[in-house]
Amino acid sequence: MSNLGTVFIKQKKIDQAEKVLEKSIKINSIHENTLYNLSCVLALKNKNNECVTLLNKLVKLEPSWLLIIEKDEDFNGIRNDKRFKKLILQKSKLPKLKI
């Protein structure tokens, strides 16, 4: 179902994507891609509270998602939200990779 949600997002069918992804979350509430995609949809629909709640859950599961969240244009509409800013600040806690 998460894949279908992604297809709807790419087709700009945001309402349909939201419905499919919400069903998918009910089946598996910790599926990272579903959490991420639903967060994108919620941000696009200006549902900031729900979006940030899901993003926090996602980052608790896998902090490296912060690197993607920080750059994804779907979140442009909530970048000034203080909760979103606080979430992004957690990126500084990620381990530094030495190459």
DANOR-V306685 format. One record per pair of residues at least 12 apart in sequence whose ideal C-beta (glycine too) atoms are under 7 Angstrom apart, sorted by the first residue. I is the first residue (numbers start at 0). GAP is how many residues later the second one is. Records with the same first field share a line. If there is no record, write none. Layout:
# DANOR-V306685
I: GAP + GAP
This chain:
# DANOR-V306685
0: 19 + 22 + 23
1: 19 + 22 + 29 + 31 + 32 + 35
3: 16
4: 12 + 15 + 16 + 19 + 32
5: 31
7: 12
8: 28 + 31 + 32
13: 27 + 30 + 31
16: 24
17: 23 + 27
20: 13 + 16 + 17 + 20
21: 16
24: 13
29: 31
31: 26 + 29 + 30
34: 19 + 22 + 23
35: 22 + 29
37: 16
38: 12 + 15 + 16 + 19
39: 32 + 34
41: 12
42: 31 + 32 + 34 + 35
43: 30
45: 31
47: 30 + 33
50: 27
51: 29 + 31 + 32 + 35
54: 14 + 32
55: 31
58: 28 + 31
62: 27 + 31
63: 30
65: 22 + 24 + 25 + 28
66: 24
69: 18 + 21
